[in-house]
């Protein structure tokens, strides 16, 4: 199973109404077909009442094995359903990696 699929499966513990795991490794200075850099967007009622740092800590706990091994970076976009709706169901774009052009 790919690392991306493992992440997607583990995020189901948050009972998300929306989840998107995007492998952005190709935008970084890593070998082809790497699974090291991901953008993760999760919309869940489990984030209700939690400050962003607590939301991130929940994800870090869920993905501890991946973060201890193959995953180098996560861009986290974590919303309640109300926050997601107020954003027009959109997450920010990732910037280009400055090291990828080297």
Secondary structure by P-SEA (a helix, b strand, c coil): ccaaaaaaaaaccccccbbbbbbcccccccccccccbbbbbbbccccccccaaaaaaaaaaaacccccccccccbbbbbcaaaaaaaccbbbbbcccccccc
